[in-house]
């Protein structure tokens, strides 16, 4: 796995960093609402779940692409 990390490009690192930061920013935004109601909490949970699923899929695709590049000798 460390070979994958070392072979990642700057663009891939930025994509992973954004995908980690985005759900945190969504949660932080919802936690700053003055008087949250049930819908706010429901939206927060749904948004967090969808963001985590999308993040997992995209990170897996990035890791797969990097590992293919390593096997092809283009790292």
C-alpha positions in Angstrom: 0.0 0.0 0.0 2.9 2.4 0.6 3.9 2.0 -3.0 0.4 3.3 -3.9 0.8 6.3 -1.7 4.3 7.1 -3.1 3.0 6.8 -6.7 0.1 9.1 -6.3 0.2 12.4 -8.2 -0.6 15.8 -6.8 -4.0 15.8 -8.4 -4.8 12.5 -6.8 -3.7 13.7 -3.4 -5.8 16.9 -3.8 -8.8 14.8 -4.8 -8.5 12.6 -1.7 -8.0 15.7 0.6 -11.1 17.3 -0.8 -13.1 14.2 -0.3 -12.0 14.0 3.3 -12.7 17.7 3.9 -16.1 17.9 2.1 -18.1 15.7 4.6 -16.4 17.5 7.5 -17.5 20.9 6.1 -21.0 19.7 5.6 -21.2 18.4 9.2 -19.6 21.6 10.5 -22.2 23.7 8.6 -25.1 21.8 10.0 -23.7 21.9 13.6 -23.7 25.7 13.4 -27.4 26.0 12.7 -29.0 28.0 15.6 -32.2 26.1 16.0 -32.0 22.8 14.1 -35.1 20.7 13.6 -35.6 17.0 12.8 -35.2 17.7 9.1 -31.8 19.3 9.6 -30.6 16.2 11.4 -32.1 13.9 8.7 -30.5 15.9 5.9 -27.2 15.8 7.8 -27.2 12.0 8.2 -28.3 11.4 4.6 -25.7 13.8 3.2 -22.9 12.3 5.4 -23.8 8.7 4.3 -24.0 9.7 0.6 -20.7 11.6 0.8 -18.9 8.7 2.5 -20.2 6.2 -0.1 -19.1 8.4 -2.9 -15.7 9.0 -1.2 -15.1 5.3 -0.8 -15.9 4.6 -4.5 -13.7 7.4 -5.8 -10.8 6.6 -3.5 -11.0 2.9 -4.6 -10.9 4.0 -8.2 -7.9 6.3 -7.6 -6.1 3.4 -5.8 -7.0 1.0 -8.6 -5.7 3.5 -11.2 -2.4 4.1 -9.3 -1.8 0.3 -8.8 -2.4 -0.2 -12.5 0.2 2.5 -13.2 2.6 0.8 -10.8 2.2 -2.6 -12.5 2.7 -1.0 -15.9 5.9 0.6 -14.7 4.8 4.2 -15.2 5.2 5.6 -11.7 
